[in-house]
Amino acid sequence: MKKKFGKTVIELIEGDITEMNTDAIVNAANSQLAHGGGVAGAIVKKGGAIIQEESDIWILARGEVPVGSAAITTGGQLPARYVIHAVGPRMGEGGEDDKLVMATLSSLEMADRHGLKSIAFPAVSTGIFGYPIDRCAHIMLSTVMEYIREETALERVVFCLFGKEAFNIFKKAFEGLK
């Protein structure tokens, strides 16, 4: 399912984000960029240890990545050239909606700073961080819509959702976009 808004296509697919052939994929990361499990673990397993090694170098050079911010590494052996590590909110920490908006914006801005044309997002923070997926869908899609109304190099923004349930929740939110 896809729609074009200006020069940017927003697309929803059900699938495995590690298989995405986009310039970058987004990893739902923690502040330490420790990629042990979930989406992060799958990304490192498929892309190779270089992703964790570059994440460790990022942390050594800059310190932890604050919630709502993002870091970037190469994609290692993934089809995507880069991984943008977005640190989303943990449910219950307060200000979660605003932090998810910022994590989404930070990822989009990182892609633009690196001249990327395409990016694929998962449903950030909806795994072990416990963020409700229906709220995630609304916030992330709305944030992307607002962002692409301004000047951006992004031509394609994909939401790659794991499982039919996640896809259907995002689809419902997506159908309401104008």
Secondary structure as GFF3:
##gff-version 3
##sequence-region A 1 178
A	DSSP	beta_strand	2	5	.	.	.	ID=ss1
A	DSSP	beta_strand	8	14	.	.	.	ID=ss2
A	DSSP	three_ten_helix	17	19	.	.	.	ID=ss3
A	DSSP	beta_strand	24	29	.	.	.	ID=ss4
A	DSSP	alpha_helix	38	47	.	.	.	ID=ss5
A	DSSP	alpha_helix	49	62	.	.	.	ID=ss6
A	DSSP	beta_strand	70	74	.	.	.	ID=ss7
A	DSSP	beta_strand	82	87	.	.	.	ID=ss8
A	DSSP	alpha_helix	96	113	.	.	.	ID=ss9
A	DSSP	beta_strand	118	121	.	.	.	ID=ss10
A	DSSP	alpha_helix	133	148	.	.	.	ID=ss11
A	DSSP	beta_strand	156	161	.	.	.	ID=ss12
A	DSSP	alpha_helix	164	175	.	.	.	ID=ss13
###
